[in-house]
């Protein structure tokens, strides 16, 4: 990498400161060990949409309180694409020790949340054992959820050492059955699932290959239907509609949130900063090394592994254009990629906040955790509105006291069924959950299909009325005979 590019990267990152049963027992032992050694040290979790300053706060708290950071980001776990995945710099990592960053080869497409959870739990136990605070931070909320609640279905026990590398894990892991299943046709996958687990098949759309393959994998490796294992998990002491009980007592959860307009503006600026930091050079280099041959063979895959990172697939046309393209065409594709990246980033931020609201703030059942909100709209007020309140909250947990700041309260229907099953034949979709069904009925996509259906029915209606009139006239003229009207 040229010196100019390196300096741009350093400049960009410098600006960031401105802003089966055995497995279950294994994970339970890890959590129990953590509880024994934690004393008055809480497990600290920092939630928030991309661009809210989660890493900045984690480093500041880690420095002041004696903590180590565990990244919960499904893209930062891979090596490469440091700019587009917004990894902390080596300099920032020197300020506070980080784990789970750049540990998986970029060509690996089979890394799972189960593997993340197993490794992260061993790290949490180790950090507590050294009398430090584990700080879990990242934007992949289902990774975080897997640590806080027992929500995953396990097949095999895996005792992982904190020092175990990804290569060691690969050697100890069985062949990936799920990946093999995903090579099958969607309809065939769903047919197989209906045979062994009709309840789970009814929940999942035939086109959702990942989830269908996952349910089949669970059945193949345990001999028990996925739906039955989920019921057992929900019925466990402390379990609920979304899964099993809590893994840790009294974790401290902070949620960074911002005014949407301010966050959108910040995210647009961040993309511009990434471009200044050498984003295009990074993408071209990564494409040439890992993706160009796949594109030639028409085997590129933007749905698995690091290749699904926001910002890579958005530049597919730009990265794959031939030498015959004019400079004007190149600039058009570049502009298209930049705009797509900005829109995708903003959509993802909204999705992250929605997940926090639905899976944390509105979580049904008894295992509901308090979440403390911090407003990061005005970064100029960071110290007063974010850092100081965060320190007060964590220190209160360390003292076993209730923070003066109240947790976020959200009104919602506690009787709402988040697992209700709805089929929209008009849109060819299966919708899970009462709230999601209501939202779908109001969605642009559904309303578009509804208007389209009405227009079609309006066109067909006059023809039907004309045929009915012709039949009535024929009946009056020949009341004793059969209907002789011929429809062309």
Buried (B, 14 or more C-beta within 10 A) or exposed (E): EEEEBEEBBEEBBEBBEEBBEEBBEBBBEBBEBBBEBBEEBBBBBBBBBBBBBBBBBBBBBBEBBEBBBBBBBBBBBBBBBBBBBBBBBEEBBEBBBBBBBBBBBBEBBBBBBBBBBBBBBBBBBBBBBEEBBBBBBBBBBBBBBBBBBBBBBBBBBBEBEBEBEBEEBBEEEEEBBBEEBBEBEBEEBBBBBBEBBEBBBEBBBBEBBEBBBBBBBBBBBBEBBBBBBBEBBBEBEEBBEBBBBBBBEBBBBBBBBBEBEBBBEBBBBBBBBBBEBBBBBBBBBBBEEBBBEEEEEEEBEEEBBBBBBBBBBBBBBBBBEEEEBEEEEEEBBBEBBBEBBBBBBBEBBEEBBEBBBBBBBBBBBEBBBBBBBBBBBEBEEBEEBBBEBBBBBBBBBBEEEEBEBEBBEEEEEEEBBBEEBBEBEEBEBBBBBBBBBEEBBEBEEBEEBEEEEEEEEEEEEEEEEEEEEBBEEBBEEEEEEEEEEEEE
